[in-house]
Amino acid sequence: MKSSLLKISLLLFLNAMAASHTLAQTSFPIKTIKLVVPFPAGGGTDAVARIVTQKMSETFNESIIVENKIGAGGSVATEYVAHAEPDGYTLLFTTSGHAIQPHLQKLNWDPIKDFTPISTLVKNPLVIAVRPDFKANSIKDLIKMAKDNPGKFTYGSSGSGSALHMSAEYFKSVAKVDIVHIPYSGNAPMTLALLKGEVDMVFDSLTGPLPNIHAGKLRALAVTTLKRSFALPETPTLDEAGLKGYDFSSWSGILAPAGTPQDIVQKLNHQMAIALENASVRERLMNFGYTPMSSSSQELQDTIAQDLEKYKRMIKDLNISAN
């Protein structure tokens, strides 16, 4: 009799625990969500994170705060989220660099095994921007100047191993020029460095330079995709400028720690899709030069896997290091 009562009590306890767990997942979110951004506040990636999470906070009826956690080219933030509780309340905002860093550094996280993708947010071309007093008025001019003065000119990136770094090294290889890489801790300090004259040019997502280009403080020489950007319709592509076939773009998206329950993943994915369909959100992102682009969790997983292979080949072919 006692044995039967004990079994019944245990069964009731387990059912109660399961019901509680199910309720907790069903009612997600019930507290503030933290989105960790690996770059400084004020840059293009940070702007995307804040625009999208602001709308998500409204539809979720729960706050989503953005925490900028910089260091090691984004690896500090990435490792932090990789080891966070997989409950949907700590998320990572990341970029194409997520598939680059593992080939350049010894890391305490795995780009696939340690994360559950939620959704991509945006896709964007990069732009080669210079100051108004820079003597090159075109990519053809820039290439000639660089060939005549190997090692004299510098370019800034948002960090070694970033997509911006990869794009510039790809450009150097195709154009057969020697331009020195100066890494910064994010897009915002890189743009400031260009404006102050610390570097001669940047390979950047459109967000950082775009306001300064419109204000006449910077000039755009070319964009890196095969098609011109809607944000800079008068600016030629590198393909048009003579580097035939040059095509490079970057993406940004959100990941959760591995093991995050699928129903929470689906809720987050659904809310991101709703935010990206909002007319005001789309307008704000497009004003920065981004193309809003949601995806399924699996599609982002596939993108990361494909990029890991692509960048592995590029890093080997271009002999790129993290230094």
DOVOSE-816868 format. One record per residue (C-alpha): x, y, z negated; residue number from 1. Coordinates in nm, 3 decimals. Layout:
N
[rec [X, Y, Z], NUM]
...
//
This chain:
323
[rec [0.000, 0.000, 0.000], 1]
[rec [0.277, 0.244, -0.099], 2]
[rec [0.464, 0.149, 0.216], 3]
[rec [0.160, 0.228, 0.431], 4]
[rec [0.106, 0.563, 0.257], 5]
[rec [0.471, 0.647, 0.307], 6]
[rec [0.449, 0.570, 0.678], 7]
[rec [0.133, 0.778, 0.711], 8]
[rec [0.293, 1.070, 0.525], 9]
[rec [0.603, 1.050, 0.744], 10]
[rec [0.389, 1.039, 1.059], 11]
[rec [0.188, 1.340, 0.947], 12]
[rec [0.508, 1.528, 0.868], 13]
[rec [0.659, 1.452, 1.208], 14]
[rec [0.338, 1.554, 1.384], 15]
[rec [0.333, 1.878, 1.189], 16]
[rec [0.693, 1.950, 1.281], 17]
[rec [0.623, 1.878, 1.649], 18]
[rec [0.315, 2.100, 1.642], 19]
[rec [0.514, 2.378, 1.477], 20]
[rec [0.787, 2.345, 1.742], 21]
[rec [0.528, 2.349, 2.021], 22]
[rec [0.358, 2.655, 1.872], 23]
[rec [0.689, 2.837, 1.842], 24]
[rec [0.762, 2.772, 2.208], 25]
[rec [0.409, 2.856, 2.321], 26]
[rec [0.410, 3.188, 2.137], 27]
[rec [0.756, 3.290, 2.265], 28]
[rec [0.871, 3.558, 2.209], 29]
[rec [0.796, 3.635, 1.848], 30]
[rec [1.101, 3.852, 1.780], 31]
[rec [1.348, 4.078, 1.960], 32]
[rec [1.540, 3.930, 2.252], 33]
[rec [1.903, 4.030, 2.299], 34]
[rec [2.052, 4.062, 2.647], 35]
[rec [2.432, 4.065, 2.635], 36]
[rec [2.599, 4.266, 2.913], 37]
[rec [2.974, 4.205, 2.968], 38]
[rec [3.036, 4.558, 3.096], 39]
[rec [3.036, 4.908, 2.943], 40]
[rec [2.719, 5.115, 2.924], 41]
[rec [2.667, 5.358, 3.210], 42]
[rec [2.778, 5.135, 3.497], 43]
[rec [2.571, 4.985, 3.775], 44]
[rec [2.531, 4.642, 3.621], 45]
[rec [2.428, 4.798, 3.292], 46]
[rec [2.164, 5.006, 3.474], 47]
[rec [2.009, 4.696, 3.632], 48]
[rec [1.991, 4.522, 3.294], 49]
[rec [1.819, 4.818, 3.129], 50]
[rec [1.571, 4.886, 3.409], 51]
[rec [1.450, 4.525, 3.423], 52]
[rec [1.443, 4.463, 3.047], 53]
[rec [1.251, 4.783, 2.985], 54]
[rec [0.967, 4.654, 3.202], 55]
[rec [0.992, 4.304, 3.052], 56]
[rec [0.961, 4.451, 2.702], 57]
[rec [0.632, 4.608, 2.804], 58]
[rec [0.482, 4.289, 2.949], 59]
[rec [0.620, 4.066, 2.672], 60]
[rec [0.508, 4.312, 2.404], 61]
[rec [0.839, 4.244, 2.229], 62]
[rec [1.159, 4.445, 2.236], 63]
[rec [1.451, 4.339, 2.453], 64]
[rec [1.770, 4.513, 2.350], 65]
[rec [2.083, 4.541, 2.562], 66]
[rec [2.415, 4.481, 2.386], 67]
[rec [2.732, 4.574, 2.573], 68]
[rec [3.007, 4.332, 2.475], 69]
[rec [3.314, 4.398, 2.686], 70]
[rec [3.651, 4.225, 2.707], 71]
[rec [3.853, 3.971, 2.907], 72]
[rec [3.680, 4.056, 3.233], 73]
[rec [3.342, 3.959, 3.092], 74]
[rec [3.455, 3.638, 2.926], 75]
[rec [3.400, 3.767, 2.571], 76]
[rec [3.029, 3.817, 2.631], 77]
[rec [2.997, 3.497, 2.831], 78]
[rec [3.157, 3.285, 2.557], 79]
[rec [2.940, 3.453, 2.295], 80]
[rec [2.619, 3.355, 2.476], 81]
[rec [2.748, 3.008, 2.563], 82]
[rec [2.773, 2.933, 2.190], 83]
[rec [2.449, 3.106, 2.089], 84]
[rec [2.136, 2.928, 1.972], 85]
[rec [1.949, 2.797, 2.279], 86]
[rec [1.616, 2.946, 2.180], 87]
[rec [1.571, 3.215, 2.445], 88]
[rec [1.654, 3.504, 2.213], 89]
[rec [2.014, 3.551, 2.330], 90]
[rec [2.065, 3.589, 2.703], 91]
[rec [2.356, 3.678, 2.931], 92]
[rec [2.347, 3.931, 3.212], 93]
[rec [2.607, 3.818, 3.463], 94]
[rec [2.731, 3.872, 3.816], 95]
[rec [2.910, 3.684, 4.092], 96]
[rec [3.220, 3.701, 3.872], 97]
[rec [3.070, 3.414, 3.671], 98]
[rec [3.181, 3.183, 3.952], 99]
[rec [3.522, 3.348, 3.992], 100]
[rec [3.667, 3.361, 3.640], 101]
[rec [3.686, 2.982, 3.589], 102]
[rec [3.939, 2.965, 3.873], 103]
[rec [4.159, 3.239, 3.729], 104]
[rec [4.156, 3.194, 3.352], 105]
[rec [4.156, 2.926, 3.087], 106]
[rec [3.811, 2.965, 2.934], 107]
[rec [3.618, 2.832, 2.637], 108]
[rec [3.303, 2.798, 2.846], 109]
[rec [3.191, 2.612, 3.156], 110]
[rec [2.996, 2.808, 3.420], 111]
[rec [2.754, 2.521, 3.481], 112]
[rec [2.744, 2.296, 3.172], 113]
[rec [2.717, 2.573, 2.911], 114]
[rec [2.429, 2.766, 3.067], 115]
[rec [2.072, 2.740, 3.183], 116]
[rec [2.005, 2.984, 3.468], 117]
[rec [1.693, 3.200, 3.442], 118]
[rec [1.680, 3.413, 3.759], 119]
[rec [1.875, 3.637, 3.988], 120]
[rec [1.776, 4.005, 3.966], 121]
[rec [1.945, 4.189, 4.251], 122]
[rec [2.174, 4.149, 4.548], 123]
[rec [2.390, 4.428, 4.681], 124]
[rec [2.661, 4.518, 4.930], 125]
[rec [2.978, 4.680, 4.811], 126]
[rec [3.106, 5.014, 4.932], 127]
[rec [3.456, 5.145, 4.989], 128]
[rec [3.456, 5.496, 4.843], 129]
[rec [3.723, 5.766, 4.834], 130]
[rec [3.747, 6.126, 4.716], 131]
[rec [3.666, 6.407, 4.963], 132]
[rec [4.034, 6.510, 4.981], 133]
[rec [4.154, 6.164, 5.083], 134]
[rec [4.300, 6.196, 5.432], 135]
[rec [4.137, 5.887, 5.582], 136]
[rec [3.802, 5.965, 5.745], 137]
[rec [3.736, 5.610, 5.857], 138]
[rec [3.839, 5.253, 5.791], 139]
[rec [4.059, 5.272, 6.099], 140]
[rec [4.239, 5.571, 5.944], 141]
[rec [4.270, 5.392, 5.610], 142]
[rec [4.423, 5.081, 5.764], 143]
[rec [4.675, 5.287, 5.962], 144]
[rec [4.775, 5.489, 5.655], 145]
[rec [4.813, 5.172, 5.447], 146]
[rec [5.023, 5.001, 5.713], 147]
[rec [5.248, 5.305, 5.743], 148]
[rec [5.285, 5.324, 5.364], 149]
[rec [5.276, 4.969, 5.219], 150]
[rec [5.222, 4.967, 4.844], 151]
[rec [5.164, 5.342, 4.821], 152]
[rec [4.785, 5.344, 4.787], 153]
[rec [4.579, 5.199, 4.503], 154]
[rec [4.228, 5.065, 4.460], 155]
[rec [4.027, 5.023, 4.142], 156]
[rec [3.805, 4.731, 4.050], 157]
[rec [3.582, 4.648, 3.754], 158]
[rec [3.834, 4.389, 3.638], 159]
[rec [4.061, 4.112, 3.757], 160]
[rec [3.853, 3.822, 3.880], 161]
[rec [3.548, 4.038, 3.950], 162]
[rec [3.360, 4.026, 4.279], 163]
[rec [3.496, 4.375, 4.350], 164]
[rec [3.851, 4.243, 4.311], 165]
[rec [3.776, 3.953, 4.544], 166]
[rec [3.622, 4.179, 4.806], 167]
[rec [3.923, 4.410, 4.810], 168]
[rec [4.174, 4.125, 4.833], 169]
[rec [3.971, 3.977, 5.117], 170]
[rec [3.985, 4.318, 5.289], 171]
[rec [4.363, 4.338, 5.242], 172]
[rec [4.405, 3.993, 5.395], 173]
[rec [4.186, 4.062, 5.698], 174]
[rec [4.326, 4.413, 5.756], 175]
[rec [4.683, 4.297, 5.681], 176]
[rec [4.759, 4.585, 5.444], 177]
[rec [4.927, 4.621, 5.104], 178]
[rec [4.714, 4.823, 4.860], 179]
[rec [4.783, 4.796, 4.485], 180]
[rec [4.509, 4.668, 4.254], 181]
[rec [4.432, 4.865, 3.934], 182]
[rec [4.174, 4.681, 3.717], 183]
[rec [3.939, 4.859, 3.475], 184]
[rec [3.700, 4.734, 3.208], 185]
[rec [3.388, 4.795, 3.416], 186]
[rec [3.224, 4.997, 3.693], 187]
[rec [3.181, 5.320, 3.497], 188]
[rec [3.549, 5.365, 3.394], 189]
[rec [3.654, 5.262, 3.745], 190]
[rec [3.436, 5.532, 3.905], 191]
[rec [3.566, 5.789, 3.656], 192]
[rec [3.922, 5.690, 3.743], 193]
[rec [3.853, 5.753, 4.110], 194]
[rec [3.699, 6.093, 4.041], 195]
[rec [4.000, 6.188, 3.826], 196]
[rec [4.247, 6.079, 4.093], 197]
[rec [4.392, 5.783, 3.906], 198]
[rec [4.324, 5.556, 4.206], 199]
[rec [4.282, 5.631, 4.575], 200]
[rec [3.974, 5.422, 4.643], 201]
[rec [3.730, 5.174, 4.492], 202]
[rec [3.550, 4.866, 4.615], 203]
[rec [3.232, 4.901, 4.415], 204]
[rec [2.867, 4.810, 4.402], 205]
[rec [2.666, 5.101, 4.540], 206]
[rec [2.526, 5.201, 4.201], 207]
[rec [2.837, 5.368, 4.060], 208]
[rec [2.948, 5.580, 4.357], 209]
[rec [2.607, 5.650, 4.513], 210]
[rec [2.509, 5.959, 4.309], 211]
[rec [2.857, 6.103, 4.360], 212]
[rec [2.842, 6.026, 4.732], 213]
[rec [2.509, 6.210, 4.760], 214]
[rec [2.656, 6.499, 4.557], 215]
[rec [2.959, 6.522, 4.785], 216]
[rec [3.204, 6.424, 4.512], 217]
[rec [3.293, 6.098, 4.689], 218]
[rec [3.285, 5.973, 5.047], 219]
[rec [3.177, 5.631, 5.167], 220]
[rec [3.402, 5.480, 5.435], 221]
[rec [3.218, 5.151, 5.486], 222]
[rec [2.994, 4.887, 5.331], 223]
[rec [3.093, 4.522, 5.308], 224]
[rec [2.787, 4.342, 5.449], 225]
[rec [2.714, 4.266, 5.814], 226]
[rec [2.409, 4.494, 5.803], 227]
[rec [2.416, 4.857, 5.698], 228]
[rec [2.274, 4.945, 5.358], 229]
[rec [1.934, 5.114, 5.341], 230]
[rec [2.089, 5.342, 5.077], 231]
[rec [2.368, 5.460, 5.313], 232]
[rec [2.225, 5.419, 5.663], 233]
[rec [2.490, 5.642, 5.823], 234]
[rec [2.781, 5.445, 5.675], 235]
[rec [2.923, 5.175, 5.905], 236]
[rec [2.990, 4.819, 5.804], 237]
[rec [3.344, 4.681, 5.798], 238]
[rec [3.239, 4.458, 6.087], 239]
[rec [3.143, 4.767, 6.288], 240]
[rec [3.466, 4.935, 6.182], 241]
[rec [3.671, 4.662, 6.348], 242]
[rec [3.706, 4.387, 6.087], 243]
[rec [3.487, 4.144, 6.276], 244]
[rec [3.291, 3.898, 6.066], 245]
[rec [3.373, 4.064, 5.735], 246]
[rec [3.075, 3.994, 5.509], 247]
[rec [3.074, 4.018, 5.131], 248]
[rec [2.800, 4.086, 4.879], 249]
[rec [2.744, 4.044, 4.507], 250]
[rec [2.452, 3.933, 4.292], 251]
[rec [2.344, 3.986, 3.933], 252]
[rec [2.131, 3.752, 3.725], 253]
[rec [2.044, 3.626, 3.380], 254]
[rec [2.151, 3.304, 3.208], 255]
[rec [2.057, 3.140, 2.878], 256]
[rec [2.262, 2.897, 2.669], 257]
[rec [2.246, 2.535, 2.783], 258]
[rec [1.963, 2.343, 2.620], 259]
[rec [1.713, 2.629, 2.622], 260]
[rec [1.365, 2.466, 2.643], 261]
[rec [1.218, 2.463, 2.991], 262]
[rec [0.893, 2.632, 2.890], 263]
[rec [1.092, 2.927, 2.756], 264]
[rec [1.302, 2.933, 3.074], 265]
[rec [0.982, 2.939, 3.280], 266]
[rec [0.833, 3.222, 3.072], 267]
[rec [1.146, 3.431, 3.106], 268]
[rec [1.166, 3.358, 3.478], 269]
[rec [0.800, 3.452, 3.524], 270]
[rec [0.840, 3.781, 3.338], 271]
[rec [1.151, 3.872, 3.540], 272]
[rec [0.962, 3.805, 3.862], 273]
[rec [0.677, 4.028, 3.743], 274]
[rec [0.923, 4.306, 3.652], 275]
[rec [1.094, 4.286, 3.991], 276]
[rec [0.759, 4.307, 4.171], 277]
[rec [0.671, 4.629, 3.990], 278]
[rec [0.680, 4.924, 4.230], 279]
[rec [0.851, 5.159, 3.985], 280]
[rec [1.120, 4.902, 3.898], 281]
[rec [1.186, 4.828, 4.265], 282]
[rec [1.211, 5.198, 4.346], 283]
[rec [1.457, 5.262, 4.063], 284]
[rec [1.675, 4.966, 4.159], 285]
[rec [1.669, 5.060, 4.527], 286]
[rec [1.761, 5.418, 4.442], 287]
[rec [2.080, 5.268, 4.300], 288]
[rec [2.138, 5.075, 4.623], 289]
[rec [2.031, 4.733, 4.495], 290]
[rec [1.795, 4.490, 4.667], 291]
[rec [1.560, 4.338, 4.405], 292]
[rec [1.568, 3.960, 4.439], 293]
[rec [1.416, 3.714, 4.194], 294]
[rec [1.476, 3.340, 4.219], 295]
[rec [1.391, 3.015, 4.050], 296]
[rec [1.620, 2.872, 3.785], 297]
[rec [1.731, 2.601, 4.027], 298]
[rec [1.805, 2.849, 4.304], 299]
[rec [2.039, 3.044, 4.076], 300]
[rec [2.200, 2.717, 3.967], 301]
[rec [2.262, 2.631, 4.334], 302]
[rec [2.403, 2.978, 4.404], 303]
[rec [2.652, 2.947, 4.118], 304]
[rec [2.759, 2.600, 4.233], 305]
[rec [2.807, 2.719, 4.592], 306]
[rec [2.998, 3.028, 4.480], 307]
[rec [3.230, 2.820, 4.264], 308]
[rec [3.341, 2.632, 4.576], 309]
[rec [3.355, 2.945, 4.794], 310]
[rec [3.568, 3.144, 4.549], 311]
[rec [3.791, 2.847, 4.478], 312]
[rec [3.886, 2.844, 4.848], 313]
[rec [3.925, 3.223, 4.864], 314]
[rec [4.147, 3.239, 4.556], 315]
[rec [4.372, 2.969, 4.697], 316]
[rec [4.383, 3.117, 5.048], 317]
[rec [4.445, 3.472, 4.925], 318]
[rec [4.681, 3.368, 4.644], 319]
[rec [4.483, 3.572, 4.388], 320]
[rec [4.570, 3.572, 4.020], 321]
[rec [4.403, 3.730, 3.717], 322]
[rec [4.701, 3.963, 3.663], 323]
//
